[in-house]
C-alpha cells in the first residue's frame, strides 16, 4: 500500500474514532449559566446536571443543555385603548429566566421559539386588559400600579411555562397628538391658576399687614390722647419746666388786640 493510501486510511480512521468517542463519550461538561437535562433512550428523565463535569451512560443517556441565564423579550409599539377610549402606544421589555429546578419539564414543551409564541401574545393581552382599567391621565400618574398589574398577569403565564419573572419595563406611554395637546393646555392652565392664587395670597397678606399696622398706629394715638386728657396737670408741669423765663412778645386772644408788651412805660 502506498504512503498516500496509508495516510488517507489513517485520517479516515481518526475521524471514525472521534465520532465514536463523541457518540460513546461517558462524560459531559455543563458550562456556567447552564443546566443539563438527561435524556434516557430519548425520554426526559428527572436527572438534572448543574455546572461542572458529569458522567453518563454511553448510548443509553444523552444530555440537553439549557441556558438558564436571564433572557429578554421586547414588545415594541404595542397598541391598546384606555378607559376613556384614548389610543395608547407603548413599549414593553420583559426579563425572565428558565426555572432551574424545572428545566426537565421545560424541555418537554415542544416547539421552536415557543417563548416568543407564548409571551408575545401574553404581553399584548396583559397590556390591553390593564390599560382598559385606567384613563389616559391615570396611566401617567399611576404608572407604577399599571406596571404591577401587568406584571401579575405575566407571572401567571411564565409560571405555567416553567419560566421565572425577573423584571418588566414600560418604556413610554404615547397618546394621540390631540390628547397630548389637551394635556399640555391643562397643565398650563393649572400653572396659571396656581400663579394667580399665589399672587392673591400675597396681596391678602400685604393687606392684612397694612391693616394690622394701621390698627397699631391708631391704638398708639388713642392711648396717647387718653393719657394727655387724664394728665393735664402733668402737661402744664412739663411746660413750666421747659419755660426759659421770657415772656412772649405778643399775645393774641379773641377779645384782646395784639399788644406789644415789650416797650411799655417802665415808670
KEDREN-784881 format. One record per residue: x, y, z of N, C-alpha, C in turn; residue in three letters. Coordinates in steps of 0.001 Angstrom, whole numbers, plus 500000, padded with zeros to 6 digits. Atoms other than C-alpha are relative to their C-alpha. Example, Ala and Ser with C-alpha at 12.3 -4.5 7.8 and 13.67 -1.06 7.14 Angstrom:
500890498810500000512300495500507800500900501200500000ALA;499180498810499940513670498940507140499230501090500730SER;
This chain:
500857498807500000500000500000500000500894501245500000UNK;499200498793500130501339503424499050499869500864501247UNK;500030499081498862502126506145501547498739500870500000UNK;501230499180500096499191508193500251498802499222500516UNK;501116500835499567496797505325500822499994499807501498UNK;499913500151498552498083504797504326499569501295500710UNK;500369498721499391497665508498505076498493500211500010UNK;501465499851500085494080508517503843499307499079500979UNK;500593500975499083493308505414505846500146500460501448UNK;499782499508498632494836506960508956499049501143500346UNK;500891498850499757492862510175508609498561499540500157UNK;501359500517499908489662508246507980499758499295501310UNK;500134500708498733490259506059510992499926500970501174UNK;500001498996498935490973509119513123498621500626500161UNK;501333499388499941487644510718512212498958499026500526UNK;500945501012499508485784507468512867500119499860501510UNK;499781500110498557487364507205516308499418501217500724UNK;500518498786499370486480510837517088498478500004500050UNK;501474500061500023482881510290516031499497499012501035UNK;500406501006499019482642507136518136500189500514501425UNK;499776499433498664484184508934521098498929501029500356UNK;501042498992499751481679511732520678498670499340500318UNK;501275500698499773478794509292520491500041499198501293UNK;499895500894498845480069506942523161500657500671501207UNK;499310499291498914481598509623525375499289499770501329UNK;500622500268498700480976508720529030499937501235500899UNK;500019498815499141481290512276530299499459501194499218UNK;500529498767500575479786515726529713500342501161500928UNK;499674498804499217480700519247530848498875501027499820UNK;501057498976500007477939521726531784500647501333500359UNK;499342498715499816479122525311531423499257500946500924UNK;500643498995499136478350528410533504498678500488499394UNK;501300499521500461474751529559533294499199498951499250UNK;500721501087500681473583526155532037499545498950501010UNK;500415501206499304471741523129533327499862498904498956UNK;500082501123500934471847519691531744498835499087500326UNK;501140500910499831468716517609531255500378498665499364UNK;499599501326500468469431513901530923498821499317499315UNK;500989500788500740467510512023528253500431498542500060UNK;499705501437499943467358508261528763499184499291498921UNK;500615500591501191466649506446525498499021500988499341UNK;500786498967500672465284509732524175498905500621500836UNK;501056499471499133462858510312527055500611500881501087UNK;499518499081498971463230513178529530499937499328501363UNK;499945500584498657464348511937532936499948501099501059UNK;500005499037498898464308513591536342501408500477500351UNK;498622499650499670468105513851536376500376501335499358UNK;499578498678500468469393517428536107501445500230500442UNK;498598499722499696473087518279535898500211501502500219UNK;499590498617499780474413521506537427501310500262499258UNK;498739499665500664477539523278536187501102499047500467UNK;498875500862499637480621521062536065500112498761499131UNK;499665501233500730481852517621534945499104498862500491UNK;500938501077499636479415514686534859500219498790499103UNK;499918501249500767479367511035533716498597499582499556UNK;501262500544500529476640509492531560500265498602499457UNK;499892501343500566475945506042530244499968500100498482UNK;499971499902501467477019505847526559498850499221499361UNK;501086500585500802474313505013524021498645500064500700UNK;501267500010499287471692504981526742499560501414500405UNK;500328498669499505471875508580528028500589501094499121UNK;499578498828500746472143511922526294499624501237500815UNK;500238498798499205472310515428527786499633501174499089UNK;500417498781500695470446518502526553500344501186500896UNK;499607498815499225471980521792527705498942501095499852UNK;500989498919499982469564524561528726500642501241500600UNK;499471498726499516470636528179529107499050500558501062UNK;500835499481498908469369529445532475500362501443500349UNK;499679498595499765470800532963532203498802500874499659UNK;501135499103500272468436535954532130499789500226498508UNK;500369499761501392466596536450528857499122501244499912UNK;500759498762500200464814539423527368499135499874498757UNK;500897499959501154461833539808525096499346501384499965UNK;500530498641500151460604543155523749498719499985499167UNK;501227499773500752457179544213522570499951501489499685UNK;499896498592500384457525547451520626498738500483499292UNK;501168499341500609454758549853519592498718499187500225UNK;501211500746499654452139547765521371498829500965500140UNK;501163499111500018448675549257520921498923499505500958UNK;501089500299499081445880549419523469499084501219500059UNK;500973498909499854442918551608524470499755500222501483UNK;500210499666498595442464553428527773498509499952500352UNK;501376500030499511439308553546529890499154501088499359UNK;500728498906500643438346556892528336500187499991498478UNK;499970500247501449438856555439524831501082500805499276UNK;498856499367500641442204557075524120500956498917499499UNK;499028500945500539444625555197521861501323500121500759UNK;498757500032499222447743554146523754501019499127499267UNK;498898500756500602451056553034522280501157499997500991UNK;498905500099499034453876551759524473500954498880499614UNK;499003501057500192456973549555524562500171499246501315UNK;499808500840498821457327546644526978501271499169499831UNK;498818500870499993460512544802527907499896499077501201UNK;500146501008498945460254541577529904501296499220500149UNK;498822500804499678463231539927531602499560498776500803UNK;500420501244499355462893536299532693501110498960499856UNK;499067501120500122464784533016533098499201498695500032UNK;500576501329499829464077529314532919500188499598501459UNK;499895500460498616463336527897536370500974498829500047UNK;498922500987500032466468525897537138499557498616500450UNK;500455501298499498464695523145539059498927499372499126UNK;501058500521500872462152522721536271500461499904498551UNK;499501500029501379464432522549533218499574498725499275UNK;500441501238500659463402518938532562498564500130499495UNK;501362499760500464459746519993532350499982501021498866UNK;499886499007501071460780522960530211500361499325498681UNK;499575500717501206462474520585527733498835499232499376UNK;501121500801500504459275518569527432499007500819499178UNK;500916499166500775457410521555525971500505500096498562UNK;499554500019501392457566521230522191499958501392499364UNK;500107498768500780458082523978519624501276500806499996UNK;498849499124500140460800526259518341499546501437500289UNK;500348498619499618460812529828519762498652500049500727UNK;501300500081499324457957528771521977499756501163500954UNK;500171498876499093458626531619524364499426501214499279UNK;500550498887500782458003534204521656498545499734499650UNK;501375500368500359454906532335520607499071500151501188UNK;500821499928498791453676532293524198499994501406500599UNK;499882498750499245454992535535525668499557501230499219UNK;500437498837500794454341537970522795498500500248500145UNK;501446499783499827450563537419522855499620500293501454UNK;500315499777498585450572537298526676500289501443500400UNK;499660498608499694452299540678526901498980500950499382UNK;500972499146500675449922542211524375498644499950500701UNK;501305500163499347446838540798526087500004500628501393UNK;499910499410498661448028541850529556499951501513499925UNK;499997498546500174448677545376528333498593500511499709UNK;501352499566500362445223545697526760499050499891501189UNK;500897500228498868443498544250529809500187501042501096UNK;499715499067498906445213546585532278499717501446499599UNK;500217498605500418445148549837530282498516500336499895UNK;501444499757500082441394549429529832499399500356501355UNK;500500499705498658441057549885533608500346501433500448UNK;499537498679499608442659553352533643499726501013498889UNK;500087498930500984442056556670531955501406500320499504UNK;498692499651500555444838558091529816500837500774501015UNK;499273499222498989445760560566532556500489499104501134UNK;499616500915498915445817557787535185501147499086499593UNK;498883500828500468448171555719533036501332500702500245UNK;498787499227499763450686558522533502500245500163501497UNK;499831499709498571450066559356537166500105498731500850UNK;499979501249499239449628555720538318500766498914499243UNK;499209500902500841452275554130536137500506498778500777UNK;499485501104499190453697552016538970498920498941500236UNK;501105500938499796450290550464539668499686499255498712UNK;500235500633501297449761549783535958501037498916499751UNK;498920500955500197453138548059535777499820498771500895UNK;500186501115499064452339545930538849498902499055499529UNK;501106500839500477449055544691537358500419499189498773UNK;499506500728501184450684543776534029500969498904500446UNK;499031500955499475453469542066535949499297498768500584UNK;500720501106499366450986539952537942499417499053498962UNK;500573500840501057449291538729534768501086499187499290UNK;498919500692500697452594537845533111500640498925500874UNK;499423501000499106453857535993536173499230498684499935UNK;500810501217500112450962533541535881500349499235498727UNK;499657500647501273451808532858532225501385499380500077UNK;498630500508499891455514532461532966500056498739500862UNK;499978501141499085454897530099535854499472498731499331UNK;500573501162500683452759527795533705500956499404498977UNK;499051500455501013455608527540531219501407499807500566UNK;498741500300499314458361526896533798501034501105499800UNK;499141498827500131459760530398533430499823500864501248UNK;500011499175498791460607532838536213500090501480499634UNK;500019498558500249459778536550536163501185500678500673UNK;498912499205499435462667538993536708499631501490500062UNK;500266498559500029461637542490535615499142500355498797UNK;500810499471501095459154544420533491500237501494499907UNK;499770498570500209459925547817531983498998500525498982UNK;500878499288500929457329550112530434500766501240499558UNK;499122498933500467459424552411528287499294501339499936UNK;500673498716500184456840555038527483498550499773499616UNK;501385499981500470453155555803527018499863501144498999UNK;500219498979501017452298557663523824498513500067499669UNK;501406499788500304448921559177523028499886500800498709UNK;500215499217501214447363560955520084500446501441500226UNK;499530498617499895448595564477519327498935500895500627UNK;501088499179499450445183565953520134499928499859501520UNK;500052500222498554445196564353523579501212500607500683UNK;498775499428499423448806565375524254499904501518500084UNK;500175498541499995447976568972523289499028500424501093UNK;500985499679498959444958568928525595500626499904501392UNK;499312500161498713447104567665528478500919501191500255UNK;499087498870499860449630570415527825499231501279500348UNK;500811498812499702446915573101527782499491499960501436UNK;500501500144498633445510571754531035501101500314501009UNK;498888499738499093448922571843532681500333501490500053UNK;499731498560500042449483575434531521498933500756500785UNK;501095499343499284446047576446532837500143499802501511UNK;499814500267498577446752574783536177501143500836500568UNK;498874499200499551450084576553536425499613501473500119UNK;500466498617499944448475579904535615499096500235501205UNK;500904499879498853445790579298538210500781499990501309UNK;499181500058498793448400578393540790500750501313500204UNK;499297498719499908450367581551539995499059501100500484UNK;500986498999499596447214583702540316499614499824501469UNK;500342500274498601446343582007543600501104500478500938UNK;498872499553499181449809582695544961500061501527500076UNK;500009498532500012449587586354543890498897500555500899UNK;501117499569499159446193586692545585500335499837501480UNK;499612500226498610447518585183548793501022501038500444UNK;498988498992499681450481587552548669499355501363500261UNK;500697498721499836448173590557548219499201500024501297UNK;500774500078498765445969589378551085500895500160501222UNK;499063499892498875448970589023553359500471501438500174UNK;499568498604499938450200592525552463498897500895500559UNK;501130499202499508446720593975553058499804499793501495UNK;500152500294498577446480592239556410501102500670500811UNK;498898499338499310449897593577557348499754501499500134UNK;500295498567499963448858597119556441498887500319500998UNK;501108499794499044445614596813558395500507499878501425UNK;499462500189498652447487595497561394500863501182500405UNK;499154498849499699449985598351561148499159501240500302UNK;500879498848499788447210600968560849499293499903501348UNK;500659500188498705445396599480563835500970500291501136UNK;499007499770498957448594599559565844500265501494500178UNK;499763498558499927449217603208564962498807500718500621UNK;501206499382499435445603604164565749499899499743501492UNK;500059500344498579445808602340569043501020500822500792UNK;498985499193499317449012604181569913499535501446500176UNK;500534498626499918447402607547569143498917500096501056UNK;501093499994499012444351606661571213500557499975501421UNK;499420500107498658446500605687574162500650501321500406UNK;499360498714499706448495608920573916498959501087500308UNK;501061499003499794445313611003573651499372499845501370UNK;500594500249498685443768609372576704500955500418501116UNK;499006499633498974446996609893578624500064501510500181UNK;499965498537499923447031613600577777498747500551500678UNK;501247499537499408443385614034578707499961499743501505UNK;500063500373498592443845612325582034501129500630500820UNK;498846499449499280447070614154582940500294501429499536UNK;499811498608500403446541617880582148501020500718500885UNK;499058499374499078448459618931585232501426499617499671UNK;498663500464500381451383616840584118500489500750498780UNK;499639499245501205451321618627580744500437501396500387UNK;499647498631499572451350622051582483501351499998500699UNK;498733500085499286454196620962584748501174499886499035UNK;498958500165500993456238619868581754500253501310499272UNK;499846498712500684455564623248580079500780500979500875UNK;499291499111499071456753625145583216501470499639500066UNK;498610500461499936459893623007583354500785500466498792UNK;499302499651501235460702623889579782500036501529499757UNK;500047498532500230459962627726580111501337500606500380UNK;498693499374499780463103629851579883499904501314500783UNK;500179498786499202461637632773581934499691501235499196UNK;500279498848500861460966635088578989498540500015499611UNK;501388499880500438457523636463578237499935500088498497UNK;500145499879501449456273636247574694499842501452499596UNK;500050498637500506456482639405572592498562500429499707UNK;501392499675500355452839639286571511499070498981500631UNK;501042500901499505449683637803572950498763500199499148UNK;501154499903500888446602637042570953498824499316500672UNK;501222500575499464443100636452572085498814500461499206UNK;501187499659500777439575636723570815499506501413500318UNK;500547498694499608438743639884572767501061501063500211UNK;498928499036499743442148641491573204500821500142498746UNK;499206499828501205444003643050570264501458499732500289UNK;498556500215499827447686642466569630500580501191500751UNK;499389498930499190449605644445572231501461499686500168UNK;498564500178499824453314644940572305500316500305501465UNK;499766499806498567454243644442575975501480500145500310UNK;498547499931499756457983644680575485500491501419500072UNK;499515498618500024458170648564575129499080500948500810UNK;500898499156499200455698649811577737500764500959500905UNK;499405499002499099456282652681580212500537499260501224UNK;499363500691498890458714651452582818499866500748501311UNK;500148499224498771457870654189585266498832499521500805UNK;
